[in-house]
Amino acid sequence: MSKTSRIPGFYKLSIDERLKKVAEFAGLTEEELSILRKVGNLDLELADRMIENV
């Protein structure tokens, strides 16, 4: 079976669950995952409420 980036219901997961899925898929370390949680000036909770299509 080939590896795919499609994760059904990804948008329904909590931010923490999404990060864990991405980390598992990409083989990220805890340190790398920690960096993802802190990147940018946009708060993750705010970003989670933004819409994709306008």
Wavefront OBJ file of the C-alpha trace (Angstrom):
o trace
v 0.000 0.000 0.000
v 1.378 3.418 -0.944
v 1.670 6.282 1.525
v -0.806 9.108 0.984
v -1.223 12.485 2.620
v -5.016 12.220 2.544
v -6.404 11.974 6.064
v -10.194 11.623 6.099
v -11.814 13.907 8.672
v -8.567 15.791 9.331
v -10.485 19.047 9.733
v -12.585 17.476 12.491
v -9.537 16.677 14.640
v -8.310 18.963 17.402
v -5.169 20.989 16.744
v -3.128 18.617 18.906
v -4.505 15.562 17.082
v -3.699 17.162 13.714
v -0.134 17.888 14.779
v 0.280 14.301 15.986
v -1.001 12.955 12.636
v 1.403 15.211 10.724
v 4.281 14.184 12.993
v 3.504 10.480 12.494
v 3.235 10.906 8.725
v 6.458 12.904 8.408
v 8.412 11.065 11.102
v 9.004 14.228 13.117
v 10.802 14.232 16.437
v 9.312 15.810 19.570
v 11.674 18.750 19.090
v 10.470 19.304 15.508
v 6.859 18.991 16.618
v 7.506 21.580 19.316
v 8.789 23.981 16.654
v 5.596 23.519 14.621
v 3.524 24.472 17.635
v 5.377 27.802 17.991
v 5.850 28.922 14.369
v 4.602 32.336 13.306
v 2.682 35.138 14.907
v -0.760 33.654 14.327
v -2.177 31.866 17.368
v -3.111 28.243 16.543
v -6.553 28.605 18.129
v -7.317 31.613 15.918
v -5.971 29.885 12.821
v -8.182 26.882 13.553
v -11.299 29.062 13.258
v -10.327 30.576 9.903
v -11.983 29.288 6.758
v -10.240 27.896 3.707
v -12.541 29.174 0.984
v -13.846 32.693 0.906
l 1 2 3 4 5 6 7 8 9 10 11 12 13 14 15 16 17 18 19 20 21 22 23 24 25 26 27 28 29 30 31 32 33 34 35 36 37 38 39 40 41 42 43 44 45 46 47 48 49 50 51 52 53 54
